[in-house]
Amino acid sequence: MLTKLAAWSGVAAGLCIALPGAVEAATGETAATSFVIGLAPALAVPLLPALQRRQGQRGALAYLVNAIGLGLFGGAAFTLNMALFYLDDATVATLLDGPTMVALLGSALVFAVGSVLFGVSMVRSGVHPRVPAVAYTAAFPVLAVAARLPDTPLTSVVHVVAGASLIWLAVDLSRVGADDPEYVVRVPGRPR
């Protein structure tokens, strides 16, 4: 049951990234799209350990770096989308001067590195669908780096690809139950 709930949370996270990204291609960032995107990291949290569990011990360090990065960058994304969005440009520039910018960039860097490492571990494990695992590996680091850039059609595409990769991974995860012997990858030579 926990795996199914994590999968549904992952679908919700993907939708909270992809749908506003698609809307922003036409409208630019709005209060509504910013709010929905700000919720996505919290909704993605339950999916990450479920994806790792399916891989067994493969990519444990990559998972750890990605989880720490998601925690750090999730807080940064929440702040950017839920608080700083509503402030005038001069106030935001003042707030982002100095250590605040270093903290935001550091969180983005840890998340980007963790996303690449975990994405590669998903591809290498062979238990997740290859296309969304590769998309995860490519899109989330770009999303982290582009977080403070002005919205463009390219950033909208990155949001859609990132969200779609989460949705695909989550739907695939929901198809395999935790009690299914194929759910967890077994290490050769180790007892079940």
C-alpha positions as CSV (number, residue, x, y, z in Angstrom):
1,M,0.0,0.0,0.0
2,L,2.8,2.4,0.9
3,T,4.4,1.9,-2.6
4,K,1.1,2.7,-4.3
5,L,0.7,5.9,-2.2
6,A,4.2,6.9,-3.0
7,A,3.5,6.3,-6.7
8,W,0.4,8.5,-6.6
9,S,2.3,11.2,-4.7
10,G,4.9,11.0,-7.5
11,V,2.2,11.4,-10.2
12,A,0.9,14.4,-8.3
13,A,4.4,15.9,-8.1
14,G,4.9,15.3,-11.9
15,L,1.6,17.0,-12.7
16,C,2.6,19.9,-10.4
17,I,5.7,20.4,-12.5
18,A,4.5,19.6,-16.0
19,L,1.1,21.3,-16.1
20,P,2.2,24.7,-14.9
21,G,5.3,24.4,-17.1
22,A,3.0,23.9,-20.1
23,V,0.8,26.8,-19.1
24,E,3.7,29.1,-18.5
25,A,4.8,28.6,-22.1
26,A,1.8,30.7,-23.1
27,T,1.3,32.9,-20.1
28,G,4.6,33.3,-18.4
29,E,4.9,32.7,-14.7
30,T,1.7,33.5,-12.7
31,A,0.8,33.3,-9.1
32,A,-1.2,30.2,-9.7
33,T,1.5,28.3,-11.6
34,S,4.2,29.4,-9.2
35,F,2.1,28.1,-6.3
36,V,1.5,24.7,-7.9
37,I,5.2,24.3,-8.8
38,G,6.2,25.2,-5.3
39,L,4.2,22.2,-4.0
40,A,6.0,19.7,-6.3
41,P,9.2,18.9,-4.2
42,A,7.2,18.0,-1.1
43,L,5.0,15.6,-3.2
44,A,8.1,14.1,-4.8
45,V,9.6,13.1,-1.4
46,P,7.7,9.8,-1.0
47,L,8.5,8.7,-4.6
48,L,12.2,8.8,-4.2
49,P,12.7,6.1,-1.5
50,A,10.1,3.9,-3.4
51,L,12.2,4.1,-6.5
52,Q,15.3,3.3,-4.6
53,R,13.7,0.4,-2.9
54,R,12.9,-1.1,-6.2
55,Q,16.6,-1.0,-7.1
56,G,17.7,-2.8,-3.9
57,Q,21.2,-1.7,-2.8
58,R,22.2,-0.4,-6.2
59,G,22.8,3.3,-6.3
60,A,22.5,3.8,-2.5
61,L,25.0,6.7,-2.4
62,A,23.3,8.3,-5.4
63,Y,20.0,8.0,-3.7
64,L,21.4,9.6,-0.5
65,V,22.8,12.6,-2.5
66,N,19.6,13.0,-4.4
67,A,17.5,12.9,-1.3
68,I,19.6,15.5,0.5
69,G,19.5,17.6,-2.7
70,L,15.8,17.3,-2.9
71,G,15.5,18.4,0.7
72,L,17.7,21.4,0.1
73,F,16.4,22.4,-3.3
74,G,12.8,21.7,-2.3
75,G,13.1,24.3,0.4
76,A,14.7,26.7,-2.1
77,A,12.0,26.0,-4.8
78,F,9.3,26.5,-2.2
79,T,10.8,29.9,-1.2
80,L,11.3,31.0,-4.7
81,N,7.8,30.1,-5.8
82,M,5.8,30.8,-2.7
83,A,7.5,33.8,-1.2
84,L,10.0,35.6,-3.5
85,F,7.6,35.5,-6.4
86,Y,5.3,38.0,-4.7
87,L,8.1,40.5,-3.9
88,D,9.3,43.3,-6.2
89,D,12.5,42.9,-8.2
90,A,14.5,45.3,-6.0
91,T,13.6,43.5,-2.8
92,V,14.4,40.1,-4.4
93,A,17.8,41.4,-5.6
94,T,18.6,42.7,-2.1
95,L,17.6,39.3,-0.5
96,L,19.6,37.3,-3.0
97,D,22.7,39.4,-2.6
98,G,25.5,37.6,-0.7
99,P,25.0,34.4,1.4
100,T,21.4,33.8,0.4
101,M,22.4,33.4,-3.3
102,V,25.3,31.1,-2.3
103,A,22.8,29.0,-0.3
104,L,20.3,28.8,-3.2
105,L,23.0,28.0,-5.7
106,G,24.5,25.4,-3.3
107,S,21.2,23.7,-2.9
108,A,20.7,23.7,-6.7
109,L,24.2,22.2,-7.2
110,V,23.6,19.4,-4.7
111,F,20.2,18.6,-6.2
112,A,21.7,18.7,-9.8
113,V,24.5,16.3,-8.9
114,G,22.2,14.0,-6.9
115,S,19.7,13.9,-9.8
116,V,22.4,12.9,-12.3
117,L,23.8,10.3,-10.0
118,F,20.4,8.8,-9.1
119,G,19.2,9.0,-12.7
120,V,22.3,7.1,-13.8
121,S,21.7,4.5,-11.1
122,M,18.1,4.1,-12.3
123,V,19.3,3.6,-15.9
124,R,22.1,1.2,-14.8
125,S,19.8,-0.9,-12.6
126,G,17.6,-1.8,-15.5
127,V,14.5,-2.1,-13.3
128,H,13.0,1.3,-14.2
129,P,11.9,2.2,-17.7
130,R,14.9,3.6,-19.6
131,V,13.2,6.7,-21.3
132,P,11.9,8.3,-18.1
133,A,15.1,7.4,-16.2
134,V,17.2,9.2,-18.9
135,A,14.8,12.1,-18.9
136,Y,15.1,12.4,-15.1
137,T,18.9,12.4,-15.4
138,A,18.8,15.2,-18.0
139,A,15.9,17.4,-17.0
140,F,16.2,17.8,-13.2
141,P,19.7,19.2,-13.2
142,V,18.7,21.7,-15.9
143,L,15.5,22.5,-13.9
144,A,17.7,23.2,-10.8
145,V,20.1,25.4,-12.7
146,A,17.4,27.3,-14.5
147,A,15.3,27.9,-11.3
148,R,16.2,31.6,-11.1
149,L,16.4,32.3,-14.8
150,P,13.6,34.2,-16.6
151,D,10.8,31.9,-17.9
152,T,11.2,31.0,-21.5
153,P,9.7,28.4,-23.8
154,L,12.8,26.3,-23.1
155,T,12.3,26.3,-19.3
156,S,8.7,25.4,-20.0
157,V,9.8,22.4,-22.0
158,V,12.2,21.3,-19.3
159,H,9.4,21.5,-16.7
160,V,7.2,19.3,-18.9
161,V,9.9,16.8,-19.5
162,A,10.8,16.6,-15.8
163,G,7.2,16.3,-14.8
164,A,6.5,13.7,-17.4
165,S,9.5,11.6,-16.3
166,L,8.2,11.6,-12.7
167,I,4.7,10.6,-13.8
168,W,6.1,7.8,-16.0
169,L,8.3,6.4,-13.2
170,A,5.5,6.7,-10.7
171,V,3.0,4.9,-12.9
172,D,5.5,2.1,-13.6
173,L,6.1,1.8,-9.9
174,S,2.4,1.5,-9.2
175,R,2.1,-1.4,-11.5
176,V,4.5,-3.6,-9.5
177,G,3.4,-4.4,-5.9
178,A,5.9,-4.4,-3.0
179,D,5.0,-8.1,-2.4
180,D,5.8,-9.0,-6.0
181,P,9.1,-10.9,-6.0
182,E,10.2,-8.7,-9.0
183,Y,9.8,-5.5,-6.9
184,V,13.1,-5.5,-5.2
185,V,16.2,-6.3,-7.2
186,R,18.0,-9.3,-5.6
187,V,21.8,-9.3,-5.4
188,P,23.1,-12.5,-6.9
189,G,24.3,-15.0,-4.2
190,R,22.3,-13.4,-1.4
191,P,19.3,-15.2,0.1
192,R,15.8,-13.8,-0.5
